[in-house]
């Protein structure tokens, strides 16, 4: 849950902190219990594949030339290895899986409620507007991420609502959560999230055959339809300024409607659950084969048609609407009618990298560098291929793709084998959830969002183990063996510790630099460099501070060190060009090298044009004195990178821009 409120754990600091926490838990678990008797061949295969993938990621620094990028990607893979190992030490029972799914449902519900509150009550949560704010993206900083979490939440809520083995209070909470989760999904306007919800629910209905599923659907479907219609009619909440006075009034009305829908769902479910259990659903193979193709879409279409015809919730919302807001809302809502996939450019760049190095790939974390070299691509600077399989193929080659598939597919296979008997429903919902994630990961960057992926690995670590009945009574390992295993676990945490320290000091250096305090920025950057020397960011900050203090020779030295640590990134070449121009020397070759490595940023283009005509030392120094400096970057929205530029000279006023037109 904590990762969800840290931009889904995308940043290296959050990932390293999570790896550190999980690693400590694993070391304590091994030291105290040493549970080895329940390890199965499936766990060894998947755990070995995950470990080999992490090692291959780290080794890719040998041919990528970017060791810091490889270490950060390795740290993420290490987190998944540790999560898998921790859950693998738990004896596999359906009760343990049920407990894990309850915790997962509670986490997703809390995150989705926070996302919903940020839209209907914007005064309680501050969401910056530097990116497209018309679609719900808080707290995961991605509307597709929130959409997937809401879709999986709907799946888990339906299961907990219908499962007769769950406590009555949990079933009522799940029933009331369904309208809220559906409204959250609608406000993201995520086509991938909607498809994920349909896929997961359809798979669950076909596989679970739960006794009370029909009753649960009857109780929750009408209030959920009302909630979706109300969210659809809240046009001002789907604009760039959802916190305006009119939008806030509309959000309060929507909140009342959603609360009424949730209360209605709880009341209907409580009333219907008092009746005698309905018989277990039994379907012939033919019906099960065609239900997902014909019946399920037909029922959903009929429900939506009925919902659209019911205008009662929308009448209340339209009273505080306006024509312009309705027009903008229609533009956003039109995404649901557009079935085209806008990932072609991302996938093409990844496949081009794979064709250049089929077995090894281009190196872990280097997609961003490849993307920057492509001119005219939409939607601008991007850090990810928006597909786990394409990105792994482009960065780590066929070897990396084989390892990641060997780590993920056995989890799905193990769940499919266990969908039988009295615990059919719990394994069916886990299978549907993992299947949904595997499909969604093909069109989105879920792997980088550790909050969206760690649960899949954890489920695999649990279900791949031997069942309690098949597990022999474990003997007590010797104290030396337990201590050795705990020390080995602790040894794996060296890289996460270094990344946590480095990221903390880099964050302090960046904040000090933005505040104009170069003395503090230099101190923090030196600490970051000491903690993790392969990272180029500390040298970039030191170079910027040297330029601000009019020491171009020192700045040149730091930018040169940054270039050696990440030779294919544009920032070091840009800094070298500015430092060289500040000395009055010709910098056209360096600025062209920066432009060649980033053909999407207009700031570099503008500086290149000015340096091209600056044919005297005085003019070059003037251009260098006025050139903005790339202080930091930030990933927002759907994987786009925004640069934070600091104009010079003058006060340290920063602007967050996808390009630099506003600076000139």
Protein Blocks (a to p, Z undefined) as FASTA:
>chain_A
ZZmmngnomamklmmmmmmmmmmmmmmmmmmnopaklpcfklmmmmmmmmmmmmmmmmmm
mmnopaklmmmmmmmmmmmmmmmmmmmmpccdfklmmmmmmmmmmmmmmmmmmmmmmmmm
mmlpccdfkbcfkbcfbfnlpaklmmmmmmmmmmmmmmmmmmmkbcfklmmmmmmmmmmm
mmmmmmnopaklmmmmmmmmmmmmmmnopaklmmmmmmmmmmmmmmmmmmmmmmmlmcfb
lmbmklmmmmmmmmmmmmmmmmmmmmmmmmmmmpccdddddddfklmmmmmmmmmmmmmm
mmmmmmmmpmklmmmmmmmgcfklmmmmmmmmmmmmpcbdcklmmmmmmmmmmmmmmmno
noehilmmmmmmpghiaebjcfbehiaklmmmmmnojmlmmmmmmmmmmmmmmmmmmngc
jklmmmmmmmmmmmmmmmmmmmccfklmmmlmmmmmmmmmmmmpccfklpccdddddfkl
mmmmmmmmmmmmmmmmmmmmmmmmmmmmmmmmmnopaklmmmmmmmmmmmmmmbmklmmm
mmmmmmmnopaklmmmmmmmmmmmmmmbfklmmmmmmmmmmnopafklmmmmmmmmockb
fklmmmmmmmmmmmbfklmmmmmmmpccdfbacdehjhiacddddddedjddddddfbfk
lmZZ
